[in-house]
Amino acid sequence: MSLFQTDDLGRGTSDLSKTTGNAGSRLACGTI
């Protein structure tokens, strides 16, 4: 599994699909 994956835009079957788009770990977080 690589660090960067393609975002499935929340359409995948993985539990992570709804939170991160199943695109792997978040790189950063903050207020925009």
Biopython code that builds the backbone (N, CA, C, O; Angstrom):
import numpy as np
from Bio.PDB.StructureBuilder import StructureBuilder

atoms = [
    (1, "MET", "N", (0.848, -1.176, 0.000)),
    (1, "MET", "CA", (0.000, 0.000, 0.000)),
    (1, "MET", "C", (0.890, 1.234, 0.000)),
    (1, "MET", "O", (1.766, 1.370, 0.854)),
    (2, "SER", "N", (0.674, 2.126, -0.944)),
    (2, "SER", "CA", (1.497, 3.321, -1.018)),
    (2, "SER", "C", (0.912, 4.422, -0.146)),
    (2, "SER", "O", (-0.236, 4.345, 0.291)),
    (3, "LEU", "N", (1.714, 5.441, 0.098)),
    (3, "LEU", "CA", (1.278, 6.569, 0.920)),
    (3, "LEU", "C", (0.151, 7.334, 0.243)),
    (3, "LEU", "O", (-0.786, 7.784, 0.902)),
    (4, "PHE", "N", (0.244, 7.480, -1.075)),
    (4, "PHE", "CA", (-0.773, 8.229, -1.812)),
    (4, "PHE", "C", (-1.652, 7.283, -2.613)),
    (4, "PHE", "O", (-1.147, 6.427, -3.340)),
    (5, "GLN", "N", (-2.948, 7.433, -2.485)),
    (5, "GLN", "CA", (-3.906, 6.625, -3.225)),
    (5, "GLN", "C", (-4.915, 7.565, -3.860)),
    (5, "GLN", "O", (-5.054, 8.711, -3.433)),
    (6, "THR", "N", (-5.608, 7.095, -4.861)),
    (6, "THR", "CA", (-6.640, 7.891, -5.506)),
    (6, "THR", "C", (-7.868, 7.968, -4.620)),
    (6, "THR", "O", (-8.339, 6.953, -4.106)),
    (7, "ASP", "N", (-8.383, 9.173, -4.442)),
    (7, "ASP", "CA", (-9.604, 9.394, -3.664)),
    (7, "ASP", "C", (-10.782, 8.769, -4.405)),
    (7, "ASP", "O", (-10.961, 9.009, -5.599)),
    (8, "ASP", "N", (-11.588, 7.967, -3.705)),
    (8, "ASP", "CA", (-12.745, 7.340, -4.357)),
    (8, "ASP", "C", (-14.005, 8.204, -4.251)),
    (8, "ASP", "O", (-15.101, 7.758, -4.591)),
    (9, "LEU", "N", (-13.839, 9.443, -3.778)),
    (9, "LEU", "CA", (-14.919, 10.438, -3.701)),
    (9, "LEU", "C", (-16.100, 9.972, -2.850)),
    (9, "LEU", "O", (-17.239, 10.377, -3.082)),
    (10, "GLY", "N", (-15.818, 9.118, -1.863)),
    (10, "GLY", "CA", (-16.874, 8.652, -0.963)),
    (10, "GLY", "C", (-17.784, 7.603, -1.551)),
    (10, "GLY", "O", (-18.810, 7.269, -0.958)),
    (11, "ARG", "N", (-17.430, 7.076, -2.707)),
    (11, "ARG", "CA", (-18.291, 6.099, -3.389)),
    (11, "ARG", "C", (-17.856, 4.659, -3.186)),
    (11, "ARG", "O", (-18.520, 3.740, -3.664)),
    (12, "GLY", "N", (-16.752, 4.451, -2.484)),
    (12, "GLY", "CA", (-16.249, 3.100, -2.278)),
    (12, "GLY", "C", (-16.986, 2.365, -1.174)),
    (12, "GLY", "O", (-17.886, 2.909, -0.534)),
    (13, "THR", "N", (-16.590, 1.127, -0.963)),
    (13, "THR", "CA", (-17.249, 0.292, 0.043)),
    (13, "THR", "C", (-16.493, 0.266, 1.366)),
    (13, "THR", "O", (-16.987, -0.298, 2.342)),
    (14, "SER", "N", (-15.321, 0.858, 1.416)),
    (14, "SER", "CA", (-14.526, 0.877, 2.636)),
    (14, "SER", "C", (-15.131, 1.824, 3.669)),
    (14, "SER", "O", (-15.769, 2.814, 3.312)),
    (15, "ASP", "N", (-14.929, 1.516, 4.956)),
    (15, "ASP", "CA", (-15.389, 2.406, 6.025)),
    (15, "ASP", "C", (-14.713, 3.772, 5.941)),
    (15, "ASP", "O", (-15.298, 4.779, 6.341)),
    (16, "LEU", "N", (-13.490, 3.811, 5.425)),
    (16, "LEU", "CA", (-12.764, 5.069, 5.302)),
    (16, "LEU", "C", (-13.251, 5.914, 4.132)),
    (16, "LEU", "O", (-12.879, 7.081, 4.011)),
    (17, "SER", "N", (-14.059, 5.345, 3.293)),
    (17, "SER", "CA", (-14.539, 6.036, 2.108)),
    (17, "SER", "C", (-15.301, 7.312, 2.458)),
    (17, "SER", "O", (-15.187, 8.312, 1.749)),
    (18, "LYS", "N", (-16.073, 7.290, 3.537)),
    (18, "LYS", "CA", (-16.884, 8.447, 3.923)),
    (18, "LYS", "C", (-16.087, 9.520, 4.656)),
    (18, "LYS", "O", (-16.538, 10.663, 4.736)),
    (19, "THR", "N", (-14.904, 9.182, 5.199)),
    (19, "THR", "CA", (-14.136, 10.167, 5.956)),
    (19, "THR", "C", (-12.957, 10.730, 5.176)),
    (19, "THR", "O", (-12.769, 11.946, 5.125)),
    (20, "THR", "N", (-12.163, 9.858, 4.571)),
    (20, "THR", "CA", (-10.977, 10.324, 3.853)),
    (20, "THR", "C", (-11.048, 10.034, 2.363)),
    (20, "THR", "O", (-10.095, 10.310, 1.633)),
    (21, "GLY", "N", (-12.162, 9.482, 1.903)),
    (21, "GLY", "CA", (-12.257, 9.086, 0.502)),
    (21, "GLY", "C", (-11.427, 7.860, 0.202)),
    (21, "GLY", "O", (-11.160, 7.540, -0.956)),
    (22, "ASN", "N", (-11.013, 7.165, 1.276)),
    (22, "ASN", "CA", (-10.162, 5.982, 1.158)),
    (22, "ASN", "C", (-8.879, 6.307, 0.405)),
    (22, "ASN", "O", (-8.368, 5.476, -0.347)),
    (23, "ALA", "N", (-8.357, 7.516, 0.606)),
    (23, "ALA", "CA", (-7.157, 7.957, -0.093)),
    (23, "ALA", "C", (-5.910, 7.848, 0.773)),
    (23, "ALA", "O", (-4.879, 8.437, 0.446)),
    (24, "GLY", "N", (-5.988, 7.114, 1.860)),
    (24, "GLY", "CA", (-4.832, 6.957, 2.730)),
    (24, "GLY", "C", (-4.857, 7.950, 3.877)),
    (24, "GLY", "O", (-5.869, 8.603, 4.130)),
    (25, "SER", "N", (-3.742, 8.053, 4.558)),
    (25, "SER", "CA", (-3.652, 8.922, 5.727)),
    (25, "SER", "C", (-3.782, 10.389, 5.357)),
    (25, "SER", "O", (-3.408, 10.812, 4.263)),
    (26, "ARG", "N", (-4.314, 11.137, 6.281)),
    (26, "ARG", "CA", (-4.383, 12.589, 6.084)),
    (26, "ARG", "C", (-2.999, 13.161, 6.317)),
    (26, "ARG", "O", (-2.295, 12.730, 7.230)),
    (27, "LEU", "N", (-2.603, 14.122, 5.506)),
    (27, "LEU", "CA", (-1.279, 14.719, 5.641)),
    (27, "LEU", "C", (-1.273, 15.846, 6.657)),
    (27, "LEU", "O", (-0.265, 16.067, 7.328)),
    (28, "ALA", "N", (-2.371, 16.556, 6.780)),
    (28, "ALA", "CA", (-2.454, 17.682, 7.711)),
    (28, "ALA", "C", (-3.914, 17.998, 7.972)),
    (28, "ALA", "O", (-4.799, 17.579, 7.226)),
    (29, "CYS", "N", (-4.151, 18.733, 9.029)),
    (29, "CYS", "CA", (-5.507, 19.188, 9.296)),
    (29, "CYS", "C", (-5.435, 20.590, 9.874)),
    (29, "CYS", "O", (-4.419, 20.990, 10.443)),
    (30, "GLY", "N", (-6.500, 21.316, 9.725)),
    (30, "GLY", "CA", (-6.551, 22.674, 10.248)),
    (30, "GLY", "C", (-7.783, 23.388, 9.749)),
    (30, "GLY", "O", (-8.583, 22.838, 8.994)),
    (31, "THR", "N", (-7.918, 24.609, 10.181)),
    (31, "THR", "CA", (-9.061, 25.418, 9.785)),
    (31, "THR", "C", (-8.733, 26.175, 8.514)),
    (31, "THR", "O", (-7.671, 26.786, 8.390)),
    (32, "ILE", "N", (-9.647, 26.124, 7.587)),
    (32, "ILE", "CA", (-9.453, 26.848, 6.322)),
    (32, "ILE", "C", (-10.323, 28.083, 6.346)),
    (32, "ILE", "O", (-10.328, 28.853, 5.386)),
]
sb = StructureBuilder()
sb.init_structure("model")
sb.init_model(0)
sb.init_chain("A")
sb.init_seg("    ")
for serial, (resi, resn, name, xyz) in enumerate(atoms, 1):
    if name == "N":
        sb.init_residue(resn, " ", resi, " ")
    sb.init_atom(name, np.array(xyz, "f"), 0.0, 1.0, " ", f" {name:<3s}", serial, name[0])
structure = sb.get_structure()
